[in-house]
Amino acid sequence: MKDFHYVYILESISQLRHYYTGSTNNIAERLKKHNEGGCPHTAKFHPWQIKNYFAFNSKEKALKFEILDVGFRTRICQTAFLESAEKENSNK
């Protein structure tokens, strides 16, 4: 089976509405590192929970998506996207 690479969106549990987008080939290990304070960009706002993730069949595709995601969205747009998805899921 081919390995996947993931782009993930984390939400801070201690600072609601604070998000972080990253990429990895092992979500569980990466989340553990974020929650242990091992990442400078997220240490201040840990603990974190996974809000959403996207799987890609290559690292290159995942990184392109991450760059688009980080560069294109503002925090307001990202929050609106996540709230819309939650609302849609609760209506099912």
N, C-alpha and C positions, 0 to 999 in steps of 0.2 A: 504494500500500500504506500502510495506517495505521501511524503510528509507535507504538512500544511504550514503556512506562515500566517499569523493573525495580526490584525489591527484591532486594538481594543480601546474602549472608552471606560475610564475609571471615574467613579464619583467618590468624593471624600465623604466619609461617614461623620467626621468631626466638623467639617465646614460644608454644609449642604450647598448645592448649586456650584460647587467647585469641581471642575472636571479636568482630566488629563487624558490625552490620546497618545498611544504608543504602539509599538509592534514587537512581535516575538515569535518564536517557534514553539514556546512552552508557556502557556498562559498561567498555569498554576505556580510555576517557579517564579515567573516575573511578578505576579501579584504578591507572592511571599516576600520578594526583595523590596517591593514598594512598601509593604506594610512593616518591614523591619527597619525602614528608614535608610535603606541602602542606595537610594536614588536621590541625588541632590534636588532635582526639580519637584519631587513629591514628598520629601521627608517632612516638610513643615505641616502638611495637611493629612498625614496618615492617622488612622487607618483608612484604607480604600476598599471599595467593592466594585466588582465588574458590573458596569451598566449595560454594555453591549459589546459584541465582538463580531468580526467579519473574517472569514477564512479565505485564503488565496492559495492557489497551487504553485506559486513561486514567490520568493522573497522580493523580487523586483516589482511584481504587481502590487504586493502589500505595501512596499515603501512608496510607490507612486500614489497609492490611495491615501496613505498616511500624510504625505506631503500636501496633497490636495485638501484633505480634511483639515489639517492644522492651518494651512495657509489661506484657505477659502472661508472658513467659518469663523465668526466671532463667537464669543461666549454666549451672547444673547441668542444667536441662531442655533447654536448647539443645544442650549437649554430648551428652546422651542421645539426642536427636532425630537429630543428625548421625551418631553412632556406629551407631544403628539403621539408618539409611539406607545407610551404608557396608556393614554386615553383609548387608543385604538385597541390595544390588547385587553383592556378592562371591559370593552364593549362586546367582546367575543364570548 
